[in-house]
Amino acid sequence: MVLLEFAMSPAAPGGESLSPYVARILDIIDRSGVTYQLTAMGTILEGDWDEVMAVVGACFRALETDCPRIGMNLKMDYRAGPQSRLRSKIDAVEQQLGRKLRT
């Protein structure tokens, strides 16, 4: 199972707000059916390799139509086994601490 965190940063014409581009990407992510978690600095996807990479590719293709420059940060963790590592990784740390975290 793959956990993949990414953030795309289009160079907005005229220094405009990026929220219309972020909304476009999040619409694609939400409609994909892939398990995800939105954070203030990016989005975490969970699924198999082909599934999550297809979502990243779809987001890129949606921006390249009208964004002449796109930066992207991406990090990925693969581990064979069942899904729901998105939550189970946090649960494991909370268990070690003996308390819930404010996540």
C-alpha positions in Angstrom: 0.0 0.0 0.0 1.3 3.5 -0.9 1.0 6.6 1.2 1.8 9.6 -1.1 1.9 13.2 0.0 2.0 15.9 -2.7 1.5 19.6 -3.3 1.3 21.3 -6.6 2.2 25.0 -7.0 1.2 26.6 -10.3 2.7 29.9 -11.1 -0.5 31.9 -11.1 -0.6 34.7 -13.7 -0.2 38.1 -12.2 0.3 36.8 -8.7 -3.3 35.7 -8.3 -4.6 33.6 -5.5 -3.9 29.9 -5.9 -7.3 28.8 -4.4 -9.0 28.3 -7.8 -6.2 25.9 -8.8 -6.2 24.1 -5.5 -10.0 23.7 -5.7 -9.6 22.2 -9.2 -7.1 19.7 -7.9 -9.1 18.8 -4.9 -12.2 18.2 -7.0 -10.2 15.6 -9.0 -8.9 14.0 -5.8 -12.3 13.8 -4.2 -14.0 12.4 -7.2 -11.2 9.8 -7.7 -12.5 7.5 -4.9 -8.9 7.3 -3.5 -8.7 7.6 0.3 -7.1 11.0 1.1 -6.4 13.5 3.8 -6.2 17.2 3.1 -3.6 19.1 5.1 -2.6 22.8 5.2 0.5 22.0 3.2 -0.6 19.3 0.8 -2.7 16.2 0.4 -2.0 12.6 1.4 -3.3 9.8 -0.9 -3.6 6.2 0.1 -3.9 3.3 -2.3 -2.0 1.1 -4.7 0.8 2.6 -6.9 -1.2 2.9 -10.1 -4.2 4.3 -8.4 -2.4 7.1 -6.6 -0.1 8.0 -9.5 -3.1 8.2 -11.8 -4.6 10.8 -9.4 -1.4 12.8 -9.3 -1.2 12.6 -13.1 -4.8 13.8 -13.5 -4.1 16.8 -11.2 -1.1 17.7 -13.3 -2.9 17.4 -16.6 -5.7 19.6 -15.2 -3.3 22.4 -14.4 -1.0 22.2 -17.4 -3.9 23.4 -19.7 -3.5 27.0 -18.4 -0.5 27.0 -16.1 2.8 27.5 -17.9 4.8 26.5 -14.8 4.0 24.0 -12.1 6.1 23.1 -9.1 5.4 19.9 -7.2 6.6 18.4 -3.9 6.0 14.7 -3.6 7.0 12.0 -1.1 5.9 8.5 -0.9 6.1 5.5 1.4 5.3 2.0 0.3 4.7 -0.9 2.6 3.3 -4.3 1.6 0.1 -5.0 3.5 -3.4 -3.8 4.2 -4.9 -0.4 3.6 -5.7 2.2 6.3 -2.1 3.2 7.2 -3.3 6.8 6.9 -4.9 6.4 10.3 -3.0 3.4 11.7 0.3 5.3 11.7 -1.2 8.0 13.9 -2.9 5.4 16.1 0.5 3.7 16.6 2.2 6.9 17.8 -0.8 7.8 20.1 -0.6 4.3 21.6 3.1 4.9 22.4 2.3 8.2 24.0 -0.7 6.8 25.9 -2.9 9.7 24.7 -4.7 11.2 21.7 -2.9 13.8 19.6 -4.6 17.0 18.4 -4.5 16.0 14.7 
